[in-house]
Every structure is written in C-alpha cells, then in structure tokens.
Amino acid sequence: MELEKYIVAIVTLDAGKVGGCGAPIFYASTKEEQDKVATYLSRVMEGIVHDLENGTYVIVKH
C-alpha cells in the first residue's frame, strides 16, 4: 500500500499548538515569516500549503 497524501512539514506561530507528529515543525516569529517559509518549503517539497486558521500551516504532498 502506498500513501497518497501525507504531511511533509508544519509551519506555526504557536509552538503550543503542534508537537509529536513526526513531520518537521518550523517556528515563525511573524505572519510574514510564516508565509515565506511555507511558500518556500512547498516549492522545494512539491507540496500544497493548507492554512488551519489557528496560526498553523501544514504542507501536504498530494
């Protein structure tokens, strides 16, 4: 069985909202930094950014 969708990275403003998930977690200081890091990571990893609307983005490989 092959995984079709999986989280490749998490970019968050609040360290207390994520942890122990197995995917790399990147912490940003500002919303602008978060947007920039998520965009760059999604390009490098060929993933899609999804905003969880709680200060956290997940980058998913489809």
C-alpha positions as CSV (number, residue, x, y, z in Angstrom):
1,M,0.0,0.0,0.0
2,E,1.3,3.4,-0.9
3,L,0.4,6.7,0.8
4,E,-1.2,9.1,-1.5
5,K,-1.4,12.1,0.8
6,Y,0.8,13.0,3.8
7,I,2.1,15.9,5.8
8,V,5.6,16.8,4.9
9,A,6.1,19.9,7.1
10,I,4.3,22.2,9.6
11,V,4.9,25.9,9.9
12,T,3.4,27.5,13.0
13,L,3.4,30.7,15.0
14,D,2.5,29.0,18.3
15,A,4.7,26.1,19.5
16,G,2.0,25.0,21.9
17,K,-0.4,24.1,19.1
18,V,1.7,21.3,17.5
19,G,4.1,18.6,18.5
20,G,4.9,14.9,18.4
21,C,3.5,14.4,14.9
22,G,6.5,13.0,13.1
23,A,6.7,15.8,10.5
24,P,9.3,18.6,10.7
25,I,8.0,21.6,12.5
26,F,9.2,25.1,11.6
27,Y,8.5,28.0,14.0
28,A,7.9,31.5,12.7
29,S,8.0,34.8,14.6
30,T,5.6,36.7,12.4
31,K,2.8,36.0,9.9
32,E,5.0,37.3,7.1
33,E,7.9,34.9,8.0
34,Q,5.4,32.1,8.3
35,D,4.0,32.8,4.8
36,K,7.5,33.0,3.3
37,V,8.8,29.8,4.9
38,A,5.6,27.8,4.0
39,T,5.8,29.0,0.4
40,Y,9.5,28.1,0.0
41,L,9.0,24.7,1.7
42,S,6.0,23.9,-0.5
43,R,8.0,24.7,-3.6
44,V,11.0,22.6,-2.5
45,M,8.9,19.6,-1.4
46,E,6.4,19.9,-4.2
47,G,3.5,20.1,-1.7
48,I,0.5,22.3,-1.1
49,V,0.1,24.7,1.8
50,H,-3.1,24.4,3.8
51,D,-4.0,27.0,6.4
52,L,-5.6,25.5,9.5
53,E,-6.6,29.1,10.5
54,N,-5.2,28.8,14.0
55,G,-1.7,30.1,13.3
56,T,-0.6,26.9,11.7
57,Y,0.1,25.8,8.1
58,V,0.5,22.2,7.1
59,I,2.3,21.3,3.8
60,V,0.8,18.2,2.3
61,K,2.1,16.1,-0.5
62,H,-0.8,15.0,-2.8
